[in-house]
Amino acid sequence: MTMSLALHVRLSNGVELDLGSSIATIDELTTVVQILGRLPCSGSTKS
């Protein structure tokens, strides 16, 4: 069974990631979301 997945992420600092109609597996997209979730927000990286 073939599945088409799409992911659109907009971070609070305005950065956007769009993987529309990608040929990624759910495991690959899950990994991307987990990595994005671990990134520090821009407010916490200011000196």
CYANA upper distance limits for C-alpha pairs under 8 A (distance plus 0.5 A):
  4 SER  CA     21 SER  CA      6.12
  4 SER  CA     22 SER  CA      6.99
  4 SER  CA     23 ILE  CA      6.88
  4 SER  CA     24 ALA  CA      8.43
  5 LEU  CA     20 GLY  CA      7.65
  5 LEU  CA     21 SER  CA      5.96
  5 LEU  CA     22 SER  CA      6.29
  5 LEU  CA     23 ILE  CA      7.43
  5 LEU  CA     24 ALA  CA      7.40
  5 LEU  CA     25 THR  CA      8.23
  5 LEU  CA     26 ILE  CA      8.18
  6 ALA  CA     18 ASP  CA      8.28
  6 ALA  CA     19 LEU  CA      6.03
  6 ALA  CA     20 GLY  CA      4.86
  6 ALA  CA     21 SER  CA      5.43
  6 ALA  CA     22 SER  CA      6.50
  7 LEU  CA     17 LEU  CA      8.28
  7 LEU  CA     18 ASP  CA      6.38
  7 LEU  CA     19 LEU  CA      5.48
  7 LEU  CA     20 GLY  CA      6.44
  7 LEU  CA     29 LEU  CA      8.19
  8 HIS  CA     16 GLU  CA      7.82
  8 HIS  CA     17 LEU  CA      6.23
  8 HIS  CA     18 ASP  CA      4.92
  8 HIS  CA     19 LEU  CA      6.67
  8 HIS  CA     20 GLY  CA      7.63
  9 VAL  CA     16 GLU  CA      6.03
  9 VAL  CA     17 LEU  CA      5.60
  9 VAL  CA     18 ASP  CA      6.90
 10 ARG  CA     14 GLY  CA      6.85
 10 ARG  CA     15 VAL  CA      6.38
 10 ARG  CA     16 GLU  CA      4.95
 10 ARG  CA     17 LEU  CA      7.09
 11 LEU  CA     15 VAL  CA      5.81
 11 LEU  CA     16 GLU  CA      6.77
 12 SER  CA     41 CYS  CA      8.25
 13 ASN  CA     41 CYS  CA      8.41
 13 ASN  CA     42 SER  CA      7.09
 24 ALA  CA     28 GLU  CA      6.53
 24 ALA  CA     29 LEU  CA      7.12
 25 THR  CA     29 LEU  CA      6.91
 26 ILE  CA     30 THR  CA      6.47
 27 ASP  CA     31 THR  CA      6.75
 28 GLU  CA     32 VAL  CA      6.93
 29 LEU  CA     33 VAL  CA      6.75
 30 THR  CA     34 GLN  CA      6.65
 31 THR  CA     35 ILE  CA      6.68
 32 VAL  CA     36 LEU  CA      6.70
 33 VAL  CA     37 GLY  CA      6.57
 34 GLN  CA     38 ARG  CA      6.93
 35 ILE  CA     39 LEU  CA      7.20
 40 PRO  CA     44 SER  CA      6.86
 40 PRO  CA     45 THR  CA      7.36
 41 CYS  CA     45 THR  CA      7.34
 42 SER  CA     46 LYS  CA      7.34
